Amino acid sequence: MAPFTMVKRNICIAFGAYNLVAPDVLDHTADSFAFALLDDNEGVTEALEDLIEGLVGCF
């Protein structure tokens, strides 16, 4: 199964650690909610392996 990215915005605030580890994968809105960049947080675009490695570093 291919990996996908999606952030549950109602429980994930933009703390900022992900900006250091995975800036090409995650970002935040002006009101400080995190979201996935690949497909505007829809969770439908397959994430490449190197991006997944960056995400793992966020947790």
N, C-alpha and C positions, 0 to 999 in steps of 0.2 A: 504494500500500500504506500502510495506517495505521501510525503509530508506536506502539510498546508499550514499557513499562518493565519491566526485570527486572535484578536485580543478581546476579552470580555470587558468592555468599557465600563460597565456598571460596578466592577470590582477591582479594576486595575487603574490606579492613578499614574500619572507621569512622574515617577520617582526620579528618573534620570539615569540610572545605572545602565540601562539598555543603550542609551546614546553613546556610551563609551565602548560597549562590547559589540553591538550590532546596529550601527547607524544606518546601514543600507536596508535593514529589515523593519525596524520600528521607529516611530516618531510620536509626537504628541500634538494635540490640538491647542488652540489658544487658551482654552479653559482647562488645560492640564489633564486630559484623558489620553492614554496611550492608544495607538492603533498600528496595524500592519500596513506597510507601504506597498507591498507587492500587488495587491488588488483592492486597495482602499478598504481593507479590513473585511472583505467579503468571504474570505476563506475558500476561494475556488481556484486559485492559481497555484500550481505545484511549486514548492520551494526547492531551490537547488541545494545540494549537500553542503556547500561551503557556507550558505546562509544559515542552515540548520545548526552547524557547529557554533556560529556566533550566537544564536538564540540559546543554546544550551548554557553558554557562559553567563546568561542573564539570571539563571535560576540557581 
